[in-house]
């Protein structure tokens, strides 16, 4: 692997649990972490999520520090839908639906250009298309890790699964937002404490009435490895599966970053370690390292994309060239 993999320090904050809606509106600090509210938008994943490192967040200008526009009822409703309908059966059906990757044929940069039509209205830090965030993330990584060109490309790729929200064609109807964005979690076992709104949103999930799925391990064996775990369906899982289908020649670290960058209960909450293998724990610091750039490279100074495209086209030609199946 170019540049090699160097160990990164492990760090786990205390797990967070969220109780009643009346408490959410009042809470600003929980177990040392800032909790935030979300402006109007479809993605609830940026709400009430612990910062990976509160001091770093402070140093970077207080990202996700909301002072107005709370829509707590809508946020709760979105997670309620997600946590009700993301079941083993639902996720398996999504894998079946998408495993042929017959939605569209296009290059990576054509997919990036599609994100010009997607402004994530739920993101408190940006009001510009997701394509700029892709280049910002990639350039932040490039600056910090100049010798790891594969890592730069991960920054560009990480949110391309959100093209699902732009589909809307007969062969691929637009899915509900709770099946594209938001924090991810394993299905087929009892949700753990740091899953957002865990205590208030899973009551109607039929899997939790099934003895096979309602224990801490559920349908899994201890330390079976996350590669054997069925994750809730969204843009992370879609992009990970798409990369495997198209045989991207990236290192394992890249696949972990793509698949698990929204798995906050694991990489920030410290939960689900009973499912993890030694390989997962070795990869965890890389997912945490990526997350720093995903969160803290957002700024209103937009990159000159035209100047950057030749560099990233070279990386695409190296690791995932040509017209791909999406």
Legacy VTK file of the C-alpha trace (Angstrom):
# vtk DataFile Version 3.0
C-alpha trace
ASCII
DATASET POLYDATA
POINTS 326 float
0.000 0.000 0.000
1.396 3.376 -0.978
2.692 5.314 1.970
2.125 2.400 4.346
-0.202 2.220 7.327
1.034 3.739 10.547
-0.730 3.144 13.853
-3.052 5.864 15.064
-4.052 6.227 18.700
-7.312 4.667 19.880
-9.750 6.932 21.675
-13.255 6.240 22.908
-15.503 8.828 24.531
-18.252 7.767 26.912
-21.305 6.350 25.171
-24.253 8.721 24.917
-27.883 7.848 25.442
-30.857 10.044 24.731
-34.087 9.906 26.643
-37.209 12.021 26.378
-37.777 14.798 23.810
-38.279 17.393 26.565
-34.722 16.727 27.714
-33.266 16.966 24.191
-34.444 20.533 23.763
-32.834 21.601 27.025
-29.576 19.665 26.877
-26.411 21.344 25.615
-23.674 19.380 27.391
-23.836 15.635 27.998
-20.928 13.661 29.478
-18.535 16.336 28.285
-19.858 16.446 24.715
-21.668 19.291 22.965
-25.112 18.349 21.747
-26.552 20.293 18.871
-29.803 20.997 17.087
-30.488 20.875 13.391
-31.931 23.411 10.969
-34.501 22.265 8.452
-33.320 19.464 6.194
-33.625 15.753 5.479
-30.489 14.427 7.187
-30.876 13.933 10.952
-27.421 12.460 11.356
-25.879 15.766 12.451
-28.170 16.172 15.447
-27.397 15.285 19.063
-24.225 13.537 18.024
-21.190 13.675 20.324
-18.180 15.417 18.887
-15.298 12.993 18.408
-13.086 15.502 20.211
-14.769 18.542 21.804
-11.466 20.418 22.127
-10.739 19.918 18.446
-14.253 21.087 17.616
-13.626 24.217 19.658
-10.323 24.824 17.912
-12.043 24.491 14.551
-14.593 27.192 15.138
-17.360 25.316 16.910
-18.807 23.298 14.070
-22.415 22.181 14.582
-22.944 24.744 17.311
-26.595 25.577 16.651
-28.197 28.604 18.206
-31.496 28.761 16.313
-33.881 26.831 14.086
-34.478 23.704 16.139
-36.834 21.169 14.565
-36.771 18.554 17.256
-40.094 16.961 16.321
-38.962 16.436 12.736
-35.616 15.035 13.812
-37.303 12.632 16.170
-39.815 11.609 13.492
-37.028 10.869 10.992
-35.134 8.685 13.410
-38.372 7.045 14.488
-38.986 5.994 10.874
-35.399 4.843 10.454
-35.378 2.826 13.648
-38.768 1.317 12.908
-38.149 0.234 9.315
-34.437 -0.581 9.195
-34.821 -4.309 9.833
-32.959 -7.418 8.750
-35.598 -8.055 6.089
-35.509 -4.466 4.792
-31.723 -4.390 4.532
-31.575 -7.756 2.790
-34.143 -6.550 0.255
-32.028 -3.450 -0.410
-28.960 -5.586 -1.013
-30.976 -7.653 -3.482
-32.343 -4.540 -5.185
-28.945 -2.934 -5.697
-26.575 -5.866 -6.087
-26.658 -5.634 -9.894
-25.682 -1.936 -9.890
-27.753 -1.284 -12.997
-28.972 2.236 -12.126
-26.447 4.173 -14.169
-23.133 3.936 -16.003
-20.781 6.821 -15.296
-17.308 7.778 -14.158
-16.405 8.879 -10.644
-16.160 12.537 -11.634
-19.546 12.351 -13.342
-20.947 11.106 -10.034
-19.190 13.959 -8.225
-20.805 16.373 -10.674
-24.205 14.895 -9.846
-23.702 16.100 -6.286
-23.759 19.659 -7.648
-27.518 19.185 -7.481
-27.463 18.193 -3.814
-27.201 20.798 -1.083
-27.555 19.019 2.223
-29.927 21.416 3.936
-29.458 19.624 7.247
-25.736 20.365 7.385
-25.250 23.378 9.663
-21.776 24.126 8.347
-22.328 24.435 4.598
-24.883 25.812 2.172
-23.131 24.783 -1.020
-23.288 21.585 -3.078
-21.929 18.337 -1.691
-19.412 18.200 -4.551
-17.477 21.063 -2.918
-17.511 19.225 0.409
-16.039 16.201 -1.391
-13.098 18.251 -2.677
-12.685 20.052 0.668
-12.470 16.742 2.504
-10.036 15.328 -0.029
-7.810 18.408 0.094
-7.778 18.410 3.899
-6.574 14.824 3.847
-4.054 15.587 1.124
-2.527 18.362 3.216
-2.236 16.190 6.349
-1.251 12.943 4.600
0.622 13.953 1.440
2.167 10.506 0.995
-1.137 8.586 0.964
-2.803 9.341 -2.349
-5.414 6.601 -1.817
-6.565 8.478 1.303
-7.018 11.667 -0.742
-9.309 9.758 -3.086
-11.388 8.440 -0.172
-12.178 12.031 0.729
-13.580 12.568 -2.752
-15.537 9.313 -2.773
-17.017 9.133 0.697
-20.450 10.702 0.090
-21.012 9.630 -3.515
-23.591 7.127 -2.305
-25.884 10.115 -1.789
-26.624 10.014 -5.511
-29.387 7.683 -4.319
-31.221 10.804 -3.167
-31.004 12.194 -6.710
-32.138 9.091 -8.559
-35.852 9.309 -9.167
-35.822 7.234 -12.339
-38.316 4.420 -12.980
-35.752 1.696 -12.298
-34.616 3.423 -9.100
-37.279 5.501 -7.341
-36.045 8.049 -4.833
-35.787 6.245 -1.474
-36.966 7.835 1.756
-34.312 9.954 3.456
-34.040 7.575 6.372
-32.740 4.982 3.882
-30.005 7.259 2.492
-28.584 9.430 5.283
-28.205 9.317 9.046
-26.121 7.389 11.531
-25.791 3.703 10.758
-26.035 0.720 13.098
-26.100 -3.084 12.866
-29.458 -4.714 12.317
-30.156 -8.187 13.704
-29.176 -7.361 17.279
-30.347 -5.073 20.063
-29.352 -1.435 19.505
-26.784 -0.147 21.941
-26.868 2.931 24.135
-25.016 5.367 21.882
-27.369 4.897 18.913
-29.080 8.264 18.520
-32.460 8.361 20.306
-32.014 4.686 21.119
-34.423 4.609 24.050
-37.299 6.320 22.266
-37.394 5.168 18.646
-37.096 1.372 18.395
-40.336 0.359 20.112
-42.100 -0.437 16.822
-39.193 -2.218 15.156
-40.458 -5.769 14.607
-36.971 -7.269 14.905
-36.915 -6.426 18.598
-39.932 -8.698 19.087
-37.924 -11.552 17.579
-35.821 -13.412 20.167
-33.204 -14.106 17.512
-32.565 -10.397 16.965
-33.281 -8.796 20.345
-30.204 -9.718 22.386
-26.859 -7.928 22.535
-25.361 -10.371 20.026
-28.584 -11.153 18.202
-27.947 -13.276 15.114
-24.162 -12.857 15.362
-21.348 -14.737 17.029
-19.010 -12.944 19.465
-16.264 -11.063 17.614
-17.551 -12.313 14.265
-16.116 -9.257 12.543
-17.967 -6.312 11.032
-17.527 -7.801 7.575
-20.099 -10.399 8.688
-22.501 -7.836 10.181
-25.553 -6.523 8.320
-25.490 -2.724 8.612
-28.506 -0.466 8.263
-28.969 0.632 4.662
-27.803 4.044 3.477
-25.266 5.864 1.340
-22.305 4.350 3.222
-23.308 0.741 2.600
-24.339 1.440 -0.986
-20.996 3.049 -1.832
-19.022 0.313 -0.084
-20.855 -2.377 -2.049
-20.482 -0.386 -5.263
-16.716 -0.159 -4.744
-16.485 -3.915 -4.213
-18.650 -4.600 -7.272
-16.452 -2.413 -9.464
-13.242 -3.803 -7.942
-11.673 -0.559 -6.755
-7.985 -1.246 -6.113
-7.895 0.680 -2.840
-6.435 -0.668 0.440
-8.653 -2.137 3.182
-8.460 1.092 5.183
-10.323 2.887 2.390
-13.177 0.392 2.374
-13.537 0.677 6.148
-13.653 4.472 5.954
-16.360 4.433 3.296
-18.518 1.780 4.940
-18.302 2.977 8.527
-17.895 6.768 8.454
-21.518 7.155 9.634
-21.266 4.337 12.201
-20.967 6.820 15.061
-22.076 4.331 17.734
-18.860 2.432 16.973
-16.176 4.941 16.031
-17.294 7.640 18.482
-19.681 5.963 20.941
-17.416 2.978 21.607
-20.256 0.460 21.274
-20.612 -2.831 19.371
-17.133 -4.004 20.281
-18.596 -7.430 21.048
-19.007 -7.863 17.272
-15.558 -6.609 16.325
-12.621 -8.697 15.238
-8.986 -7.776 15.778
-8.968 -6.515 12.193
-11.867 -4.157 12.932
-10.116 -2.725 15.971
-6.926 -2.265 13.977
-8.899 -0.331 11.342
-10.886 1.776 13.811
-8.228 4.522 14.201
-8.248 5.023 10.435
-12.014 5.534 10.425
-11.594 8.023 13.273
-8.789 9.767 11.395
-10.985 10.128 8.324
-13.854 11.484 10.409
-11.766 14.492 11.454
-11.541 15.652 7.849
-15.172 14.883 7.067
-16.238 17.196 9.915
-13.612 19.902 10.067
-12.693 20.777 6.478
-16.001 22.553 5.827
-15.550 26.273 5.228
-17.078 28.949 2.992
-13.838 29.280 1.010
-14.688 26.956 -1.841
-11.885 25.093 -3.620
-10.999 25.808 -7.231
-12.409 22.558 -8.518
-11.219 23.078 -12.089
-7.617 23.236 -10.891
-8.043 20.178 -8.681
-9.782 17.897 -11.182
-6.609 16.817 -13.071
-4.971 15.614 -9.850
-7.994 13.610 -8.780
-8.552 12.294 -12.283
-5.062 10.825 -11.990
-6.030 9.072 -8.747
-9.234 7.801 -10.315
-7.258 6.435 -13.263
-4.991 4.656 -10.784
-7.567 3.137 -8.426
-11.007 3.118 -10.125
-10.724 4.007 -13.800
-13.265 4.246 -16.546
-17.028 4.023 -16.694
-18.404 2.289 -13.613
-21.672 0.583 -12.687
-23.768 2.458 -10.149
LINES 1 327
326 0 1 2 3 4 5 6 7 8 9 10 11 12 13 14 15 16 17 18 19 20 21 22 23 24 25 26 27 28 29 30 31 32 33 34 35 36 37 38 39 40 41 42 43 44 45 46 47 48 49 50 51 52 53 54 55 56 57 58 59 60 61 62 63 64 65 66 67 68 69 70 71 72 73 74 75 76 77 78 79 80 81 82 83 84 85 86 87 88 89 90 91 92 93 94 95 96 97 98 99 100 101 102 103 104 105 106 107 108 109 110 111 112 113 114 115 116 117 118 119 120 121 122 123 124 125 126 127 128 129 130 131 132 133 134 135 136 137 138 139 140 141 142 143 144 145 146 147 148 149 150 151 152 153 154 155 156 157 158 159 160 161 162 163 164 165 166 167 168 169 170 171 172 173 174 175 176 177 178 179 180 181 182 183 184 185 186 187 188 189 190 191 192 193 194 195 196 197 198 199 200 201 202 203 204 205 206 207 208 209 210 211 212 213 214 215 216 217 218 219 220 221 222 223 224 225 226 227 228 229 230 231 232 233 234 235 236 237 238 239 240 241 242 243 244 245 246 247 248 249 250 251 252 253 254 255 256 257 258 259 260 261 262 263 264 265 266 267 268 269 270 271 272 273 274 275 276 277 278 279 280 281 282 283 284 285 286 287 288 289 290 291 292 293 294 295 296 297 298 299 300 301 302 303 304 305 306 307 308 309 310 311 312 313 314 315 316 317 318 319 320 321 322 323 324 325
